[in-house]
């Protein structure tokens, strides 16, 4: 369920967690329906003590995959407050856009490392250059794509930034193997 929670939009996440808190609280108390646990009514008013509070915490931790403190129902005294708290914890656990892109880049790097030594198709090479040449959000310029043929296409900033090995590789590609 933790993965499903992380994918929900914020409003739906809160509603889902409120339903979960009310249903779990009703089950801990032995009620037949979550409707008997009102969102704004304090847990202590419906019969929670420290033992049932810990039981509720354990069940919610198991359901959500979140680490929760033992005094959860006393720190967040109503189902509504507890659902808001859980929603905040669930959204804080979501990976940032940067983290998701970094993970994707790690996967791409692994895939590129596994390519055959004799090269890739022109179609794949063109697609990779196309993706790398896209401008980044926020106005950040994309890196200049490395040309594949013709010295006149080689950007001056690439020459200045190239390592010795990259320069020798470029010369070998231009002149062919010895």
Residue pairs with C-beta under 8 A, 6 or more apart in sequence:
1 63
1 64
1 65
2 64
2 65
2 66
2 90
2 93
5 13
5 16
5 17
5 64
5 65
5 90
6 90
6 93
6 94
8 16
10 87
10 91
13 87
13 90
13 91
14 83
14 84
14 87
17 64
17 83
17 86
17 87
17 90
18 39
18 79
18 80
18 83
19 34
20 60
20 63
20 64
20 83
20 86
21 37
21 60
21 79
21 82
21 83
21 86
22 34
22 35
22 37
22 39
22 79
23 34
24 56
24 59
24 60
24 63
25 34
25 37
25 43
25 46
25 48
25 56
25 79
26 32
26 33
26 34
26 36
26 37
27 59
28 48
28 52
28 55
28 56
28 59
29 36
29 37
29 46
29 47
29 48
29 52
31 37
36 46
37 46
37 79
38 79
39 78
39 79
39 80
39 83
40 78
40 79
40 80
41 78
41 79
42 77
42 78
43 53
43 56
43 73
43 74
43 77
43 78
43 79
43 82
44 73
44 77
48 56
48 73
53 70
53 71
53 72
53 73
53 74
54 70
56 72
56 73
57 68
57 69
57 70
57 72
57 73
60 66
60 68
60 72
60 82
60 86
61 67
61 68
64 86
64 89
64 90
66 86
66 89
66 90
66 93
69 75
72 82
72 85
73 82
75 85
76 82
76 84
76 85
95 103
125 148
129 145
129 146
129 148
132 142
132 143
132 145
133 142
133 144
133 145
134 142
135 141
135 142
136 142
144 155
144 157
144 158
146 158
147 153
147 154
147 155
148 173
149 174
151 174
154 170
159 167
162 170
